[in-house]
């Protein structure tokens, strides 16, 4: 029974987005977390601005929800630090009890993507979250759209992958990790994020699962610079899939040119 429940939890959270929530009201934080988990979305809650900022700078999230007025660092200070330090585009939704137009404009100018006035309403909140996720990383309703990337054609709905027209067989988790990487080309994904979204397990568990699967995908899919791709490990953080230009063949040197000339068949001279 215990094993079945663990499997159900894994199936529910695998492949879903991760959200970081800043909310100093614990009852409100639990309510929002419940709303998100009911949609299969993983949510980590933080009561202090410094704690969520530290997590966002070290880990990978698909969306950040900030309460504007909290002790310690305010939502605005966290937002400005995120926009200054996080390279990858990260959508931010802020919530506030203030409904003055100047406060909302101020937050949007500081870098927020959207806002909601408290008290939050469940359906409206979930709709805004889905819209931001869909706009940023394809986690919304169009998450099953086929992926075309170079020689790769990936069909998340049919769970098939072709490279140059040839089918490549992958295990379930290899396929889910592949979809996640190709939907986030150029983005650094932490091991914690990969474990949470693909396997639905905590990063606190000591495992080499991510590294093993990354090595298998690199080999099976040919994710090497000479084939125009690079799947690189970032020390103590995670993995990044990059599209790069395959190196051009080196120009032939003098020796090679001479050797090629030496191999040419001799031309017969016409007799007078």
N, C-alpha and C positions, 0 to 999 in steps of 0.2 A: 504493500500500500504506500509506504514511504517513498519507495523507488519510483512508483507511478506518478506521485505528486511532484517529485523533483523533475521528472521528464516533462510533465505538463507545464511547469514553470519555465523550463528551458525553451520549449516550443513556443511559448507565449512571448518571451522577450527576445528570442533570437532574431536578428535582422531588423530590429526596431531602433528608432532614434533614442538618443540620450539627452536629457534636459537637466540643466542646473538651475535650481530655484533659490533665490534669496528672499527669505520671509522670516521676520523675527517673531511673528505670532505663531506659536507651535500648532494650535488648533487649525489655523488657516493653512499652514504648510501641509499638515496631514490631509486636509480636505482636497487641496490641489493635487497632491501626490496620488490620492485615491482616484480622482478624475482621470489623471494621466495613465495610471496603471490599468484602469478599466479599458483603455484603448490600446493596451499592449506597449506603452511607452515607459521606458525606464527614467526615473526621476530621482536625483540626489538633492536633498534639501540642506540649506545652510542658514544659520541664524545671524551670522556676522559677515560684514562685507569683506573683511580681510581673509576669511576662510574661503569664500567662494572665489575670490580673485586668485588666491593661491592655487586652488583646484583647476580653474580655467586655464591658468598659465602652464600647468604641468600636465593636464589631461586633455582629452578630446570630448567636446560636446557638440550637439547639432543646434542647440538653441539655449539661450540664457534668459530667464525670467527674473526681473529685478523689482523688488519693492523699493520705491523711491526714498522712503524715509525709514531708515533703520539705524540702530546705534553703531558705534565704530565707524567704518567707512560707509558713506551714504551710497545709494544706488547710482547717483550721478558720478561720484568718484570712481566707483567700480567700472562704470560704463566707459569713462574717459581712459582709464588704465587699459581696458580691453582693446579699445580702438587704437591705442598707442602701441601696444605690445603684441597683439595676436595677429600674425601674418595672414592666416586664412580668413575668408569672409565668415563671420559668425553672427547670425541674426539675434537681436536683442528685443525682447518685449518688456516694457516696463508697466508696472501697476501703481496707481496712486489714489489716495483719497481726495486729492485736490482736483477740482474740475475747472479751475481757472484757465482760460485759453493761453495766457502768457506762460503758465507753468508747463503746459503740454508742448507748446512751441519750443520752449527752452530745452526740454528733454529730447525732442526730435532733432534739434540743432546740435545737441551734444553727441548724437550718433545712434539714438534708438530707432528701430525699424517700425515699431507700432506701439500703441499704448491702450490700456483699459482702465476705466474708472472703477474703484471699489464702491460697493461690494461686487465681487466678481460673480458673473452668471455662468453656469457650467457650459451650456451649449455655445454661447458666444466665445468663451475662453477657448474651448476646444477647436472651434472654427478658426480663430485667429492663429492658434498654434499650428494647425494643419496647413494653413495658407503660408505661413513663414517657412515651415519645413519643406513644403512642396516647391516654393520659390528658390530655396537655397540648395537643397541636396536631393531633390527627387524622392523624398520619403512619403509624399502624399498619395493621392489616389492614382497618380500616373507612375507610381514606383515600379509597375510591371512593364513599362514601356521598354522595347528592345534597345539594346545599347550597340551602337556602331562605333568602333574605334580602330582605325587602321584596318588590318586584316581580320580583326575580331568582330564576330556577330554573336551577341549574347541575348538570349530570350529568357528573362527571369520567370515569366509565366509558364513557359513550356519546359523550363529548366534544361535548356540545351545551349551548347557553346560550340561555335565553329571558327576555325582559323583558316583563312584562305579557302573556304568551302569545305574543309575537312573537319569532321566532328571530333571533338576531344572529350573523352570520358572523365568526369570528375566525381568524387564522392559528394554527399550532400553538403558537408561543411566546407569542402574545397570550393564548391560552386557558390555558396553564400558569401564566402570571403572574397571570391573573385568579383562578384557583383558589387560588393561594398568598395573594393579597391578601384574598380573601373568607374563607379559613380563619383569617386572622390580623387580623380587623377590630380596629382600635384599637391594633395593635402596630406599632412602628416597625421597618421592615425595611431594613437597610443595603444599599447598592448592591452591596457585596461578597457579601452573602448572596443577593441576587437573581441576580447573575451566576453564582454557584456552583450554586445549586439549580435555576435554570431553564435556564441555558445551559451549565453545566458548565465554565465557563472562569474563569481566575484574575482577581482584581480588579487584578492588576498590569498587565494589558493595558489600554491607553488606549482607551476606547470610550464612545460616547454611546448605546449600545443600550438601556440601561435607561430613560434619559430619553425617548428616542424612543417606546418602547413605552408608557410611562406616559402620554405625551401622546395617543397613539392610543386608548388605553383610555378615557381621560377623555372623549374626543370620541365614540367609538363607543357607550359604555355610558351616557353622560350622567351622569358622576360629578361633579355640581355641587351646591352647597348648595340651590339652588332645587328640586332633585329628591331631596333628602334624603341626599345623599352628598357626601363631600369626599375627593379623592385629592390629598394635599398633599406637596410636596417639602420635606424638612428639609435646610437648607443644609449641605453637606459631609458628609451622612450617607446619606440614602435617602428612602423614601416610607412614608407611613402612610395607610391607608384608614379613614375614619371614617363612622359612621352618625350623622346629625344630623337635627334636626327642620327640615322645610322651613318657611321664613318664612311667617307668616300674612299675608293681604292687609291692607294698611294701611287703617285706618278712613277712611271718606270725610270730608273736611274740609267746613267750612261752604260754601265755594264750590262744591264738587262736589254737595252736597245741594241748594243753590239752583239749580244748573244742571239737576239731575235734575227738580226741581219745575217748572222752566220748561218742560221738554219734555213734561210731562203734558198730554194733550188737555183742552181746556176742557169742563166739564160743562154740558150744556144745562139751562136753568132751565125748569121746567114752567110753562105758562101757567095763570093762574087761570081 
